[in-house]
């Protein structure tokens, strides 16, 4: 029996099934928000994003891909524990199993601490792209060193920092900014976002495969009001989709979409999250 058979709850398919026995991509949810420090409720996001996805057009004009014709398997939601480290360990084990299929995987959160588990599982030849308003480089928060605000710091404790690029950052405590400067982290702050990142940053030249983590608070609250920690002066959806177009054939092996918070949403945030899932899968499927 596989790990996913033991720990995933069946919540049904998010896409229409097509005449195929072999999925082209897979998606699962992680309804976990135990370390949220402001607004709670991101554990409700996987189902809300599924609902939004079922009610938007899923043909990508951007990449000329019709997801109505592609089989993406919905594995359901991970059975989570209250403890963030234990939940992250479950996430990591599941990702290691799913990556063996060599098809793109989408993880719907939930808070950003779950990305520690998925990123820890990807191979060393994969670069990591993080979209986030916050640096998440605190050494501890509320007496814990493993939270949604410390997960990036914990990743850097164990992984090569040259693998990472952090985009859209604009909010952090002084300690985090000093740490980022002292460690020479590859961070593109919001004010520098429109620079041609692919030409400017070595990470895009050194890696052919990437994992993408999207914290929905990277978007300006005008576009994504329903997030756990909103922060003004964010990117627009057009910024993100232009970035995706400019990846120029780099392979995305998997991605996560985290920190949507339905109790504080007017519906727009989860629809945008669903649109991100649409375009990220479409980008993956458009590669020959």
VEXNU-221123 format. One record per residue (C-alpha): y, z, x. Coordinates in Angstrom, 3 decimals. Each point is the difference from the previous one (the first is absolute). Example, Ala and Ser with C-alpha at 12.3 -4.5 7.8 and 13.67 -1.06 7.14 Angstrom:
// residues 2
@north->-4.500 up->7.800 east->12.300
@north->3.440 up->-0.660 east->1.370
//
This chain:
// residues 288
@north->0.000 up->0.000 east->0.000
@north->3.416 up->-0.950 east->1.390
@north->2.967 up->2.302 east->0.369
@north->1.911 up->-1.794 east->-2.737
@north->-2.873 up->0.514 east->-2.460
@north->0.271 up->3.738 east->0.579
@north->3.744 up->0.500 east->-0.230
@north->1.602 up->-2.741 east->-2.108
@north->0.646 up->0.363 east->-3.716
@north->-0.322 up->-3.144 east->-2.103
@north->3.259 up->-0.760 east->-1.784
@north->-0.671 up->-3.664 east->-0.763
@north->1.289 up->-3.281 east->1.354
@north->3.666 up->-0.822 east->0.441
@north->-0.512 up->-3.749 east->0.183
@north->-1.836 up->-2.461 east->-2.177
@north->-3.451 up->-0.674 east->1.370
@north->-0.662 up->-3.551 east->1.117
@north->-3.298 up->-1.791 east->0.437
@north->-0.825 up->1.526 east->3.352
@north->-2.260 up->2.736 east->1.299
@north->1.956 up->0.422 east->3.218
@north->3.413 up->1.707 east->-0.116
@north->2.784 up->-1.475 east->2.071
@north->1.843 up->3.334 east->0.175
@north->-0.476 up->3.618 east->-1.062
@north->2.286 up->2.700 east->-1.364
@north->-0.385 up->3.711 east->-0.632
@north->2.251 up->2.925 east->-0.894
@north->0.544 up->3.412 east->1.556
@north->1.611 up->2.282 east->-2.617
@north->1.204 up->2.683 east->2.411
@north->3.426 up->1.679 east->0.271
@north->-0.761 up->3.610 east->1.012
@north->2.546 up->0.093 east->2.867
@north->2.881 up->-1.685 east->-1.854
@north->3.181 up->1.828 east->0.913
@north->2.373 up->-1.124 east->-2.765
@north->-1.166 up->-1.934 east->-3.038
@north->-3.683 up->0.283 east->-0.847
@north->-1.969 up->-2.527 east->-1.984
@north->-0.971 up->-2.728 east->2.475
@north->-3.629 up->0.824 east->-0.774
@north->0.597 up->-1.823 east->-3.303
@north->1.125 up->-3.190 east->1.710
@north->-3.315 up->-1.848 east->0.548
@north->-0.607 up->-0.295 east->-3.733
@north->3.647 up->-0.791 east->-0.748
@north->-0.002 up->-2.795 east->2.588
@north->-3.215 up->-1.395 east->-1.452
@north->1.607 up->-0.032 east->-3.449
@north->3.069 up->-1.792 east->1.351
@north->-2.166 up->-2.533 east->1.826
@north->-1.826 up->-0.822 east->-3.228
@north->3.321 up->-0.828 east->-1.648
@north->1.761 up->-2.214 east->2.552
@north->-0.615 up->-3.613 east->0.972
@north->-2.338 up->-0.080 east->2.984
@north->0.605 up->-3.493 east->1.295
@north->1.886 up->0.186 east->3.307
@north->2.607 up->-2.712 east->0.213
@north->0.799 up->1.331 east->3.458
@north->-3.439 up->-0.855 east->1.419
@north->-1.357 up->-2.356 east->-2.695
@north->-2.921 up->2.298 east->-0.772
@north->-1.265 up->0.736 east->-3.507
@north->-1.683 up->3.400 east->-0.091
@north->-1.404 up->-0.849 east->-3.438
@north->-2.407 up->-2.213 east->1.946
@north->-0.903 up->2.556 east->2.665
@north->-2.498 up->2.847 east->-0.289
@north->1.560 up->3.275 east->1.161
@north->-2.352 up->2.903 east->-0.556
@north->1.457 up->3.261 east->-1.285
@north->-2.102 up->2.807 east->1.432
@north->1.640 up->2.717 east->-2.081
@north->1.641 up->3.176 east->1.303
@north->-1.119 up->2.226 east->2.840
@north->-1.037 up->3.487 east->-1.054
@north->2.581 up->2.029 east->1.887
@north->0.082 up->3.588 east->1.204
@north->3.006 up->2.299 east->-0.082
@north->0.097 up->0.179 east->3.798
@north->1.898 up->-2.874 east->1.654
@north->-2.130 up->-0.112 east->3.151
@north->-3.249 up->-0.106 east->-1.952
@north->1.320 up->-2.710 east->-2.311
@north->1.190 up->-2.009 east->2.994
@north->-3.427 up->0.310 east->1.599
@north->-1.584 up->-1.384 east->-3.185
@north->2.493 up->-2.860 east->0.005
@north->-0.834 up->-0.801 east->3.614
@north->-3.743 up->-0.070 east->-0.607
@north->0.445 up->-2.325 east->-2.953
@north->2.267 up->-2.373 east->1.949
@north->-2.489 up->-0.219 east->2.860
@north->-2.676 up->-1.041 east->-2.458
@north->2.189 up->-2.521 east->-1.827
@north->1.350 up->-1.596 east->3.178
@north->-3.526 up->-1.122 east->0.838
@north->0.355 up->-2.637 east->-2.743
@north->2.888 up->-1.646 east->1.882
@north->2.051 up->-0.670 east->-3.139
@north->3.464 up->1.434 east->-0.776
@north->0.121 up->3.452 east->-1.556
@north->2.764 up->1.598 east->-2.048
@north->0.337 up->3.779 east->-0.395
@north->2.245 up->1.308 east->-2.784
@north->1.477 up->3.485 east->0.445
@north->0.730 up->2.721 east->-0.425
@north->2.178 up->1.515 east->2.705
@north->0.431 up->-1.350 east->3.519
@north->-2.297 up->2.509 east->1.708
@north->-2.971 up->-2.079 east->-1.173
@north->1.091 up->-2.784 east->2.365
@north->-1.004 up->2.198 east->2.919
@north->-3.594 up->-0.514 east->-1.085
@north->0.181 up->-3.764 east->-0.451
@north->2.000 up->-0.686 east->3.173
@north->-2.348 up->2.202 east->2.029
@north->-2.878 up->-2.217 east->-1.123
@north->1.347 up->-3.415 east->1.024
@north->-1.126 up->-1.526 east->3.327
@north->2.104 up->0.369 east->3.147
@north->0.910 up->-3.685 east->0.064
@north->1.914 up->0.340 east->-3.271
@north->3.772 up->0.593 east->-0.014
@north->1.520 up->2.388 east->-2.558
@north->3.091 up->-0.833 east->-2.086
@north->1.519 up->2.898 east->-1.943
@north->2.730 up->-0.523 east->-2.597
@north->1.613 up->3.341 east->-0.789
@north->3.433 up->1.523 east->-0.570
@north->-1.175 up->3.130 east->1.824
@north->-1.336 up->0.318 east->3.527
@north->-2.671 up->2.562 east->-0.961
@north->0.144 up->1.307 east->3.564
@north->0.410 up->3.700 east->-0.745
@north->-2.338 up->2.222 east->1.960
@north->-0.488 up->2.172 east->-3.071
@north->1.306 up->0.417 east->-3.525
@north->-0.315 up->3.154 east->-2.057
@north->-2.274 up->1.559 east->2.580
@north->-2.444 up->-2.925 east->0.107
@north->-0.336 up->-2.600 east->2.725
@north->-1.794 up->-2.473 east->-2.301
@north->2.153 up->-1.226 east->-2.882
@north->1.606 up->-3.161 east->-1.307
@north->2.973 up->0.783 east->2.277
@north->-2.064 up->0.481 east->3.181
@north->-2.703 up->-2.665 east->-0.243
@north->1.692 up->-2.462 east->2.389
@north->0.423 up->2.750 east->2.620
@north->-3.703 up->0.828 east->-0.318
@north->-0.935 up->-3.671 east->0.405
@north->2.062 up->-0.203 east->3.185
@north->-1.869 up->3.054 east->1.312
@north->-3.190 up->-2.081 east->0.112
@north->0.882 up->-3.722 east->-0.018
@north->1.910 up->-2.288 east->2.372
@north->3.627 up->0.001 east->-1.171
@north->0.415 up->-3.581 east->1.170
@north->-2.129 up->-1.065 east->-2.949
@north->2.643 up->1.140 east->-2.510
@north->3.207 up->-1.396 east->-1.402
@north->1.962 up->2.000 east->-2.574
@north->2.378 up->-1.927 east->-2.273
@north->2.784 up->0.998 east->-2.381
@north->0.436 up->3.591 east->1.226
@north->3.211 up->1.777 east->-0.940
@north->-0.903 up->3.633 east->-0.722
@north->-1.352 up->2.690 east->2.310
@north->0.929 up->3.357 east->1.453
@north->1.640 up->0.210 east->3.436
@north->-3.280 up->1.032 east->1.627
@north->-1.651 up->-3.203 east->-1.210
@north->2.766 up->-2.288 east->1.265
@north->-0.032 up->1.728 east->3.396
@north->-3.788 up->-0.306 east->0.198
@north->0.171 up->-3.713 east->-0.866
@north->2.632 up->-0.582 east->2.707
@north->-1.742 up->2.077 east->2.668
@north->-3.338 up->-1.703 east->-0.629
@north->1.569 up->-3.496 east->-0.210
@north->-1.673 up->-0.742 east->-3.306
@north->0.192 up->-3.482 east->-1.451
@north->2.302 up->0.795 east->-2.922
@north->2.288 up->-2.423 east->-1.809
@north->2.594 up->1.986 east->-1.890
@north->1.379 up->-1.239 east->-3.280
@north->3.256 up->-1.229 east->1.563
@north->-1.936 up->-2.307 east->2.337
@north->-2.515 up->-1.200 east->-2.559
@north->1.115 up->-3.618 east->-0.273
@north->-0.612 up->-0.704 east->3.695
@north->-2.786 up->-2.535 east->0.560
@north->-2.682 up->2.609 east->0.570
@north->-2.796 up->-2.348 east->0.945
@north->1.916 up->-1.473 east->2.932
@north->1.619 up->3.280 east->0.971
@north->-2.992 up->2.372 east->0.098
@north->-2.917 up->-0.266 east->2.368
@north->-2.395 up->1.432 east->-2.567
@north->0.108 up->-3.288 east->-1.899
@north->-0.803 up->-1.932 east->3.160
@north->-2.788 up->2.283 east->1.208
@north->-1.970 up->0.298 east->-3.255
@north->-1.527 up->-2.657 east->-2.223
@north->-1.281 up->2.464 east->-2.618
@north->1.944 up->2.675 east->-1.855
@north->-0.289 up->2.855 east->-2.447
@north->3.035 up->0.452 east->-2.287
@north->1.030 up->3.327 east->-1.542
@north->2.716 up->-0.099 east->-2.669
@north->1.682 up->3.187 east->-1.144
@north->1.848 up->-1.035 east->-3.152
@north->3.041 up->2.072 east->0.973
@north->0.785 up->-2.649 east->2.636
@north->1.532 up->-1.930 east->-2.901
@north->3.437 up->0.899 east->-1.270
@north->-0.236 up->2.248 east->-3.081
@north->1.673 up->-2.783 east->-1.981
@north->-3.302 up->-1.892 east->0.336
@north->-2.415 up->2.933 east->0.201
@north->1.405 up->3.127 east->-1.682
@north->-3.376 up->1.597 east->-0.680
@north->-0.988 up->1.311 east->3.418
@north->-0.756 up->3.462 east->1.309
@north->2.933 up->0.109 east->2.458
@north->2.687 up->-2.562 east->-0.916
@north->2.486 up->-0.966 east->2.700
@north->3.086 up->-2.242 east->-0.539
@north->0.810 up->-3.089 east->2.070
@north->-3.471 up->-1.500 east->0.049
@north->-1.414 up->-3.473 east->0.305
@north->-0.321 up->-2.459 east->-2.872
@north->-3.190 up->-1.695 east->-1.202
@north->1.391 up->-3.248 east->1.402
@north->0.221 up->1.637 east->3.457
@north->-3.674 up->0.902 east->-0.190
@north->-1.192 up->-3.381 east->-1.248
@north->2.064 up->-1.820 east->2.644
@north->-1.639 up->2.195 east->2.618
@north->-3.418 up->-0.872 east->-1.388
@north->0.763 up->-3.715 east->0.073
@north->1.120 up->0.290 east->3.629
@north->-3.264 up->1.566 east->1.173
@north->-1.034 up->-3.584 east->0.692
@north->-3.738 up->0.199 east->-0.305
@north->-0.643 up->3.471 east->1.412
@north->-3.065 up->1.484 east->-1.667
@north->0.359 up->3.081 east->-2.225
@north->-3.345 up->1.820 east->-0.107
@north->1.168 up->2.615 east->-2.484
@north->2.992 up->1.736 east->-1.506
@north->1.058 up->2.993 east->-2.020
@north->2.713 up->0.528 east->-2.610
@north->0.953 up->3.666 east->-0.325
@north->2.511 up->2.513 east->-1.401
@north->0.698 up->-1.577 east->-3.399
@north->0.640 up->2.860 east->-2.399
@north->-0.525 up->-1.015 east->-3.662
@north->1.494 up->3.161 east->-1.598
@north->3.380 up->-0.992 east->1.495
@north->-0.360 up->-3.731 east->-0.539
@north->1.572 up->-2.258 east->-2.592
@north->-2.876 up->-2.412 east->0.554
@north->1.714 up->-2.085 east->2.683
@north->-1.552 up->1.759 east->2.995
@north->-3.602 up->-0.497 east->-1.037
@north->0.709 up->-3.606 east->-0.980
@north->1.460 up->-0.561 east->3.463
@north->-3.047 up->1.681 east->1.547
@north->-2.223 up->-2.337 east->-2.008
@north->2.064 up->-2.953 east->1.210
@north->-0.456 up->1.154 east->3.601
@north->-3.749 up->0.115 east->-0.528
@north->0.126 up->-3.501 east->-1.473
@north->1.972 up->-1.487 east->2.899
@north->-1.866 up->1.854 east->2.757
@north->-3.369 up->-1.157 east->-1.323
@north->1.423 up->-3.501 east->-0.524
@north->1.238 up->-0.084 east->3.582
@north->-3.465 up->1.014 east->1.215
@north->-1.734 up->-2.628 east->-2.143
@north->2.446 up->-2.748 east->1.003
@north->-1.123 up->0.116 east->3.635
@north->-2.480 up->-2.677 east->0.907
//
